[in-house]
Amino acid sequence: MGKEDIIKKGDLYFPGEELKKGAQLKDEAIYQKAAKDPVKFWEELAQDLKWSKKWEKGFSHDPPYFEWFKGGKINITQNALDENLKERANKPALIWIPEPIEEQARVLSYQELLREVNKFSNVLKKLGVKKGDRVGIYLPMVPEAIIAMLSCARIGAVHSVVFSAFSPAALKIRLQDTGAKILITADGYYRRGKIMNLKENADEGVKETEVEKVIVVKRAGNEIPWQEGRDLWWHELVKDESDQCQPEIMDSEDLLFLLATSGSTGHPKQIMHTCGGYAVQAKFTGKWIFDWHENDIFWCTADIGWITGHTYGVYSPLLNGITTLIFEGAPDWPEPDRWCQIVDKHQVTVFYTAPTAIRMFEKYGEDFLKKHKLDSLRILGSVGEIFDEAAWYWYFEKVGKRRCPIVDTWWQTESGGILISSLPGMGPFKPSFIGLPFPGVKIDILDNKGKSLGPDQQGNLVILPPFAPGFLRGVYKNSKKYLETYWKQYGKEIYFTSDAAYRDKAGLVRIVGRVDDVIKVAGHRITIGELESAIALHEDIIGCAVVGKPDEIKGEVPIAFVVSKKTEKPVEQLKKEVVEQVKKEIGPIVLPQEVYLVEDLPKTRSGKIMRRILKKLFTGEPLGDLSTLANPQSVEKIKKIVCG
């Protein structure tokens, strides 16, 4: 690619002629076409997939509920695997990179992946798993994680993936909510040179659940507890199994998977995604936003325990016949340039990661980058949190060498796929701005009363009907939570994202933060309620408040303010115990960076804790009017503790 791959015009960047020429989409008329009749637009895209029976109606709406491709029959794995055998049987579908450098990568072709999926599908069926049954998956980033997901989808079971770094307590809640009778886990896995004993966590997590069988992948070979009759080795189950399994024909609106997201009460919500609409949205958002071509190697660094890993680590690449790469370890271990080594060795062409990772790479300095070519890269992507301008420029100049378009992306667990992003063949790209709504997606920025706001006016980001086909269909077994969380602010026809945003004059969207109580730690959404609930379980704690503090690497980090009972324990010991409590209940990814012991928390006269005041202690903003507080003196005392 030449020097004029990316052209700057004012504060905007555009693709050059060479980039436009090879792009999947380069005609801006696609936006007008989609806006004119979004339902027809999505229906035309849906025709590109293989359906066992065509749908009777594109979009049905009974606010706040809706359906896509009603009456249509489909199986997502038939589209992701069987259909690719015609021209791509021997093409790599999956490249797996283990953390230990001395271990060899594992490559599965489309044909090999289908065989493994069929084998494990038959295993599940023999264990009594039927269409609609929920299956828990608690696995690290190993090929079996993807095989397990696809096997569930193959036979019509509903997979529920739990992030492998989550604690046994967090696993238990998710298993109880879904009613899964099968759990798939591993003996252990590697993380920064250490073997994590996942089976021990799984054993603790299945207590007081409906789990009857635990299937164990042999990954690390570590010593693990074993319960005869309940625990089964994956490799023994699939050893003599048939590699033929016909896909279950699913209704478009049948459940495909459940995935938990945080809830404002501290209890996670199980988000429902269905077969047909999700397949259509997953396929085309990936195809157009990442501008995939036949020989692309795509690396999405997200764990499969998150929606990004589901959609763009697994389903979208396979639906497009692309090679997807997954990595077991941390991208900066054992050396800061491990990710660079992987990009160069495997000739990764499209790289999709989080701003947290980008800021971490930047922190190590530029010397390690100079040892690598990174010339295979064609598109750079970002996801998970606000992408600040400084990190954007570093990514663009040092990693992409000013020749790779950056597609920043905005979406949620609830949306199933990307809703806002600039397209590589058209742009424009603007530092710290996400981009334009995807064709066929209608958004708005509203004030609290529902008035649409003009350019540069900050308000609440909302999604308007007909909604994208991969959108959530509800909260599993909790319609009340579905209504209260997403449809209360503006009524049953306007989806409230809980994000604050504004648009510039070109229509590009910038996200400025959450308007609810969810904080993002390294791209992971965790509610304040969940963190506070975990801390409150400590026997010596009688009150707590958690806020997100801006962090240059992780975006935000949790800070805990706790009020304790009178105790003889040293302050530092109690702080450590609070951190350990969070680790036990939720996991190590959201440990408080600091724990402050305080006499009292700032509260209104009605007893509401004023977290925004605590947050302002770290942002440098004026604390504002404290007259509404029942105990304004508490703020000065806390300020002295925090600021000295």
N, C-alpha and C positions, 0 to 999 in steps of 0.2 A: 504494500500500500504506500502511496505517495505522501508528501508533506501536506497536501491540501485535502486530506481525508476529512478533517473537521475545520469548518470555517466559522470565524467569530464575526458577529455583526452586533455592535453595541455590547449589551450584557448577555446576549444570547449566542448559542453555538448551534450550527447546522451541519448536517452531513454534506460532504463534498460530492462531486459528480460520480466519482468511482464508487463510493458507498451507496449512493442512490441507485446506481445502475444494477447492482447485485442484490438489492434489498427485496424482501418478500412483499412489502407494502411501500409504495412511494408516491401514490396519488392521494392527495388530501381530500378528494371527493368522497373517500370512504366514510369520513365523518358525517358528511351531509346525508349520504345514502342511509347510514345506520340511524341517524337522528330522525329521518323522515318516517321510518316504520321499523322501530327496534325489534319487534316480534318477528316480522318477516326477515329481517337481517339475521337474527339468530337461527331462524328456521333454515335459511339457505346454508348457513355454516353446518348445521346439524346433518344435512344431507351428505356431508363428506364422511360421516361415520357409517359403520355397518349396523343396521337395525334389523332385528328379526321380524319386526312388524312396525310399519310407519305409524307415527302418532296421529291422533284424530284432531287435536287442537294444540296450537303452539303455546299459548299462555292463558291460564285461567286465574282469576283474581277474586278472592273473597276476603278482603282486608281483615286482619293482617296476614292472612294465609294465601298462598299462591302455588301454582303447579306449572311445570314446563313439560311440553311434549307428551301431554296426557294420552294414555292408551298406547304409547310407543313401547316396544320391547327391545332390550339391548343387554349385552354383557360387556363391561368395560375391558375385561381381560381378552376377550375375543378381538377387540379393536387394538389393544396394546401389544398382543402377542401373536395370535393366529394370523391376523391380517398381514403382519410383517414377515411371515414365513415365505410369502410369495416372491419377494425380491430381496429379503434381508436375512434369510435363515442363518447364514454364517457370519453376519455382521455382529460386532460386539454390542450387546444391549447394556451390559453392566460391567464396569471396571471397579474392583474393590481394592483399596489400598490399606493394608494393615498398618498399625502404628510402628511396630518394631521394624527398623530399616532392613534387617537381615531377612525378613519374611518376604516371600514373593507375592506380587499382586495376583489377584484371581480375576479372570475374565470369563464372562458367560455370554455366549452368543444368544441371539433371539431364540434359536432352536433349543439350545441347552437350558435357557431360562424357562421356556415353556415346559420342557420335560420335568424340571425340578418343581415347578408350580403344580403340574398335574400330579406328581407323586405325592406331594404334601396335601394337595386337595383330597386325594383318596384316603390319606391318613386321617384327616379331619372327619371325613364321612364315616370311616370305620369306628371312630370314637363317638359317633352319634351326633355330630354337628350337622344341623339342618339349616335350610334357608331361613333367615331372620334371626338365628341364634347369634349371640354376641361372643366374640373371642378376644381375650385380653392379650396384648403383645407388649412385653417388657424386655426389649432387646437393645443392645448397643448397635452401632453402625457396622453391621455384618450383612453379607448377602442374604442370610436367612430371614432378616427383618423384612426385606422387600419380598422375598418368596412367600413369607407368611401373609403379608398384606394381600398380595395378588391371589393367593390360594383361597383366602376368605372370600374375596370378590368373585372368584371363579365359581364357587359353589353357592353363592348367595348369602353367606354368613356376613355378619357386620363386625368389622374389625374396630377395636378400640386400643390405640397405641398410647402407652404411657412412657414418657421420657425416662431413659434408664438411670439418669442422675437423681430422679425423684426418690424420696425416702420411702420406707415401707408404709408409713402412715398415709402418705399421699397416694401410694399405689392402692392401699386398702379402700380408701374413699372412692376411688375411680372404679374399682372392681365391684364394690357394693352398689354404686349408682347404675352400672350397666347390667348387673346380674350375670356376668360372664361365668361359664362353667369350665372353660379351658383357659389356661394361662401359658403363653409361650415365653420362655426366658432363656438365659444362658448361664453356664457355670461362672464365668467371669469375663472381663475384658481389660484391655490395656488403656491406661490413662496417665500420660506423662511418666512412663516407665514403670508404673505400678500396676499390679493386677487388682482390679476391683472385684470383690466377691459378690456378684449380682444374685446368685442363688440364695445366699443368706437373707438378703433383702426381700427376695420374692417369697421365701418361706414365711417370713414375718408378715408380709403384706397380704397373703392369702388367708390368714386367720380371720375368722368371723365373716367370711364371704361364701359365695356359692360355688367356688372353684372346686372341681372334682378331680381334674387331671392337670399336671404341670409337665409340659414338654420342655426339655432342656437341650439347648444347643451346646455342643462341646467346643468351646472356643479357646480358653486359656489353659485348660488341663489342670486347674487348681483343685485342691481338695474341697469337697462340698458335702453338706448334709444331704441325706437321701431318704425318702419315705417310700418304701416298697408298696406297690399297688397304686400309688398316686403319681409318682414321678416316672417319667419315661424319657429315654434318650432320643433325640431327633434322628440321629444317624441310624439307629437301629430300626426305627419305625419306617424310614423311607427305603431302607436297604433293598428289599425285595418287592417294593410296591410298583404297580403298573405306572407307566409314564403316559397313559392315555386317560383323559377325563374330559367329558363334554361340559362346556360351560352352561351353567344354569341360566335360563332365559329370565331376565328380570324386567319388571315393569319400570318405566322411566322414573316413577316416584317411589320405588322401593328404596329402603335405606341401604346405603353403600358403607358408610362408616360413621362412628361417633368420635368426637375429639373434644376433650375438656378444655375449656377456657376459664379464666378466673371469674368469680362472682363477687359482687360488692359485699356480700355477707361473709366472705371468707370461704364459702363452699363453691367448688368449681361447677360450671354449667356444662352439661354434655350437649354439644352442638350437633345437630342432625344434618347430614348431607346425603343426597340421593343420587341414583345411578345415572340417569340420562343427562340431565342438565349439567351436572358436575363434569361429565366426560366432555361435553361440547365446550364448556368454558375453559377447562383445563387444557384441551388441545390447542385452541386458537390463541389464547393469551400467551402461551409459551411460544408457539410458532411465530407470532408476529412481534412480540416484545423482545424476544431474544434472537429474532431473525435467523432461525435455524435453517441450515442447509444439510444436505445428505451426509457430509463428512465431519460435521461438528462433533466435538467432544465437550460435553456440558458438565461443569462442576458447580453444583449447588451445595454450599458448605453447611446448610442447616441440617440438624438432626431430624430423623423421621418422627421423633416425638412431637414435633411442631407442624403446623399446617404447611409451612413452606417446604418442609421435607416431604410431606405427603404429595403435594401438587407438583412441585418443580424438582424434587429429587427422584420421584417415582413415576407418577401417572402421566404428566405432561410430556416428558421426554420420550417415554415408551409409546404413547399415542401418536407421536410424530416420527417414530422410527429412528430416534437419535440415540447416541451412546451416552449414558449417564454415569458419572463417576462419584463414588462415595468413599469417604476416608474415616477410618476408625478413631484417629487421634486428634490432638490439638494442632492447629496449623503452624504453631511456633515452637513445636517440640520434636526432637531434642535440640534443634537449632532454630533461630528466628526465621530462617529462609526455607523451612520444610515445605511450605506451600509453594514457594518458587520452584523448588526441586520437582514437585509433582506436576506443576504446570508445564515445565520444560520437558520432563521425561515423557509425559503422556500427551503432550501437544494439545493441552486444553485450549479451546478456542473461545468459549464463553464462560465467564467466571462470575458467580452470583454469591455475594456474601453480605455481612452486616457492617454498618459503620463502626461498631465496636471493634471488629476484627481489623478494619482499615486503620483505625486510630492506633491499634496495638502495633500493626506493622510499621506505621509511621514513627512510633516511639523508638523503635530499634535503630533508626537512622537509615541512611541511604547506602551505606557500604555493602550491605548484604545483597541489595538489589543489583549492584554492579556486577556481581558474579553470575548473573543469569540473563538470558536473552529476553525471555517473555514475549518473543516475537510471534508466537502462535496465537496470542490473544487477539480477538477481533471485536468482542463486545464485553463491556464490564457492567455488572449489575449491583444494585444495593437494595437491601430490604430490612425491615424490622424496627426501625426507629428513625428519628430525625437525623438527616445527613447534613452536618454543618458544612459551611462554605470552605473552611480551611482543609478539612479532610477530603472534600470533593476535588479540590484543586490538586492535592497531593496524589490522589488516586488517578486523576486524569493525566497529570504530567509525568509522574514517576513510574506508575505501573503501566498505564496505557500509552505512554510516550506521545500524548496529544493526538493519537490517531484512532483511538477506540471510543465510540459513543458510550456515554454512561447512561444506562436506563435505571433511574431511581424508581422504586415501585412502592405504591401504597395499597394495602389491602388488609384483611383481618381473617382470623379463624372463621368468622361468620360468613365472609363473602366467598370463601372457597377458592378464589383465584384473584389475580391482580385486577384492580378497578381503575387505577390511575397510573399512567406512565407515558413518557414520550416514546414514540416509535423510532427505531434506528434509521429508517430510510427517509424520515421526514423531520424529526425533531419537533420544536426546538428543545435544546438542553440548556438548563440554567442552574448554576450552583445553588443548592439549598431548596430548590423547587422540585416537586415530584414530576410534574408534567401535566398532560391533558388527560381527561377521562378516556378510557378505552372506548373505541367505537361501539355503540349500542348501550353504553352506560350513561345514565343521566344523573348528575349531581347538582347540588346547590349549596350556597352558604347562607344560612339564616340567622337572624337575631333571635333572642329568646322568645319573642312573640310570633315568630314565623315569617317575618318580613325578609324577602330576598335582598341580599346586600350587594353593592356594586364593587368595582375593582378596589383592591387595597383596604377593604373594610373587613376586619376580623369578626368571625362569627362561628357558628356550629356547622360542621360538614354533615350533610345529609345525602341519602340516596333516594331517588324517586323511581316510581314504577315505570317500566315493567320489571326492574331489577335484573341482574345478570342470572343466567340459568343455574349457576353453581351456588347461588345464595343459600344460606341455611333455611331449613324448613321448620325449625322450631327448636326448643330445648327439650331434650328427652324426658318424658314423663313429668314435665313441669311447664304447662302452658301459661301459668300465671307469671312465672319468671320471664318467659318469652315476651309477654305483653308489657310487663313493667320495665324491662331492660331496654327494649328497642322501639316500642311504639307508643310510649306514654307522653313524651315531650311534645310531639307535633301531630298526634293522632295516628290512626291505623294505616294510613297510606304513605307515610313518610318515615323511612328508616333513619334513626338517629345513631350516628357512628360514635358519639362521645369524644370526637376529636375536634379541636379548635383549628380553624384554617382561614386562609383568604386567597383570593386570586389576583394576579396582576392584570394589566391591560391586555396581555396576549392570551389570557384565560388559563395560564399555568397556575397550578395549585401549590400552595405552601402549607404544610402542616406545622402548627406551632406548639402542639402538646395536647394532653388529655384534659377533658373537662370533667371527668369523673375521678374516681379514686384509684385508678390503675396506674402503677408505675412500670416503666420498662427498664429492666436490667439486662444489658447486653442483648437487647432485642427480645427478651422473654417477658411477656406480660404477666405481672403478678399483682394481685390486688393488695391494697393496704389492709383490707379486712382479713385476708388469709394470713398475712404476716402477723398482724396484731392478735389474731386468734391463737396462733402458735405460741407467741410470747406469753400470752395470758395464761397458758397452761402451767407455767412455772409456779411452783407453790409459794414463792416469795414475792411475786409480782401482783400488785393490786390495781394497776392502771398502766396503760401504755398508748403511745401514738407513734406511728411510723410515717415518715415523709421521704420523698425522693430528693436526693441532693445531686445537682448537675455534676457529671464526671466526664473528663475529656476522653477516657477510654471506653467506658461502658455506657455512656449516655446519661444514666442515672444510677445511683447506688442508694440502698435503703439506710436511713438513719433512724435509730430507735430512741425514744424518750420513755423512760420507765419510772414508775413510782413503786417503791418496794415497801414491804412490811418492815417493821423494826427487826433487824437481824444482826447477829454477831459476825456475819460473813464479811470479809474484806471486800471493798468496792470492786476491785479488779476481778476477784473470783466470781462475784455475782454477774459482772459484765460478760465474762467468759461463759457462764452457765446460760445466759440469755442467748448468746450466739449458738451454743450447742443445742439449745431448745429448738431454734429455727432449723438447724441442720437435721435434727431428728424428725421434725414434723413435716418439713417441706423438702429439704435437700440443700446441698452446698452452693447452688447457683445464686441464691438470694440472701446470703448471710449479711447482716447489718455491718456496714463499714465502721460504724461507731455506735456505741451504746452510752447514752447519757442518763445518769441517775438524777432525778429531779424531785423536788418536794411536791409539786403539783403541776398539772397540765392546764394551759389556758382554755377556759370553757365559757360558753355563753350562759346566760341565766337559765336556759332550758337544759343545760347539761351537755351541749354539743361541744366536742373538742375542736378548737380552731387550728387545724393543721396548717392552713395557709400562712398563719403567722409564724409557725415553727419553720416552715419552708423558706420564708423570706429572710431568716437569719443566715441562710447560706447563699442567697442570690444577691444580697446587698440592696434589695428593694426597701423602700420605706415601709415600716410595719403597719402604717395606716391607723384608722380610728380604733382605739381599744376600749371605747366607752361601752360597747355592748358586752364586754367580758364581765363575768361575775367576780373574777379574781385577777384584775389587771397587773397586780404586783408580781404575779407568777412569771410574767414575761421578762421583766428586768432580771429576776433571779436566774432564769434559764439563759438569758443573754450573757450573763457573767460567766456561766459555766461553759458555754459554747465559745464565746469570743475572748474570755479571759479578762 
